[in-house]
């Protein structure tokens, strides 16, 4: 992945997560130091290599607690068409802000609007504690905004924003997701 893309993700994280969470900027006199955590290009590529049989693979690579303030997770997601079509996809994560950076492929992402026939995931659902945090899933998104996204694009999806892919390129889409978890719902790893 290009260095510029990662710098954009870092900037967006600081813009969306750091400032919004009341994070202070460390000074030279600060004694608190958190170690940096790296997710390698190899780890990301390996997670994206296998095409999912169900149309969606969402792999947790790292979830790091940042002091006692929030968790930040890095995930690799690959979506592929099933029988030539995108798997129905309409979610709203209640507490988690997501930042996508597309690695390969493309698709039409719908954001905003309202979820149709929304149902809540159970709090103990493995998808909630391992991947997405508290989430509602619908059968479609009504009144959202559609945009085509492709390699290098970065999208910030604030918490509670309905989102999903209406169409996928024939090869699907692969992207890295940074999930900002202010309530420590996601398991650290």
N, C-alpha and C positions, 0 to 999 in steps of 0.2 A: 504494500500500500504506500502511496506517496506520502512523503513527510508533510507536505502542505495539508493533506487531508487530516492527519492526526493533529496538526496544529489547530485546524479549524475545530475539531472535536474538543480539544483542550480549552480553546477560547469559549466555545459554546457552553461547556461544562461550568467554567468560571462565571460566565454571564448568567446562566440559568440556575445553577446549583450554588455556587460559592456566594454570590451576592444575595440571592434570595434566602439563603439559610443563615445570614448574619455572620458569615465566616470572617474572621479578622485576618489581616495580612500579617504573617510572621515577621518579626523584626530580628535584627542581629542579636538582641538581648534575650529573645525567646528561648526557653529551655525545652519546649515541647517539639519533638521532631518525629514525624511519622515516616517510616521507610516507604520508598516508592515501590510500586508493584507493577511489573511488566507482564503483558500478555504478548507473546512473540507472534511474529508473522506466521511462523510454522504452525503454532497452535491454532491460529485462526484458519489458515488454509486447510489443515487437517480436519477441523470441525465442519468446514464448508464442502469438503470433497464428496461426501456420501450424499447421494440424492435420496430424499425421504420418500418412502412408499406412500405415506399419508398426505403428501403435498407440503408439509411443514416440518422443518427440523429447527428447533430453538435450543442451542447448546450453551449452557452456563460455563464460561471459561474462568471467571473470577468474580467474587463478590467480596468487597473489601470494606470493613467498617472504618469510617473516618472519625477518629476519636470516639466520642459517644454521641455525635451529632447526626449522622446518617450513614447509609451504606451506598457504595457505588459498585454496580455490577457491569461486567463486560461479557457480552453474549455474541455468538455467531449464529445467524439465522439464514436458512436457505428455504426458499419456497419454489416449488415446481408445479406445473400444471398436472392435474390428474384427469385422464381421459380428454386431454386437450383444453381443459378449463381450469381457471383458478378455483381453489377450494374456497367456499364461502368464508368471508373474513370480515368481522365487524366487532371491534373491541373498544372498551374504554377502561383504562387502568385508573382507579380512583386516587391513588397516592403516588404513583410512579410517573416521573417525567422520563421520556425516552428521547435519545438522540441517535438517529440512524445515519450511517455512512455506507452508501452503496459501493460494493466491491466489484460486482459483475452482474450482467443481465439488466433487466429493467421491468417496469410495470406501471400501472396506473394506480396511484395511491389516492384514496378518498379520505379527507379529514373534515372534522366539524360535523354539523348537523346533529341528528339524533339517531340512536340505535333503535331499530324496529324489533319488537318482541324480545326485549332484553331480559336476560336471566343472569343472576349473580352466581359466580363460582362459590363453592363452599370455602370457608376460611382455611380448612385443613386440606383442601385440594392440593396435590403435589405441584400443579402449575402455579398456584398462588404463592406457595412458600419457596419454590425453587426458581421460578421464572418471572412472574408478572406482578405479584402483589395482588391486593384486592381488585377484582375485575368483573365487569359485566360483559356478556357476549350477546350480540344480536344476530338476526338472520340477514340484516342489511343495514345500510346507513341511508337515512332519508335527509335530503337537503344539504349534503356535504359538498365540499369543493374537490374536484378531481384534478390531478396533475400527474404528468408522466415523470418518473424519476429513473435515473440511470447512473452508471459508474462515476464516482467522484462526488455525487450530490450528497448533501447533508440536510437532514430534516429534523427539526425539533418538534416533538409532540408533547405539549404540556399535559399534566395529569388531568383526568376527566374529559379528555378530548376524544370523541369517537374517531376511529381510524381503521382502515383495512384496505386490502388490495382488491380492486374490481377486475383487473386484467393483469396477466403476466406475459412476458416475452416467452417464446417457445422453449428457451433454455431455463426459464424461471428468473429468479433474482436472488442474489446473495448479498448480505449486508452485515455490518457490525453494529450492535446496539449497545449504547451506554445507558444503563437504567439508574436513575437517581432515586433512592429509597429513603425518604426522611423518617420513616417509622420503623426501620430495621426489621421489615417483614421477611426479606430475602435472606436465606441461610448464607452465612459467610463461608467462603471456600478459597 
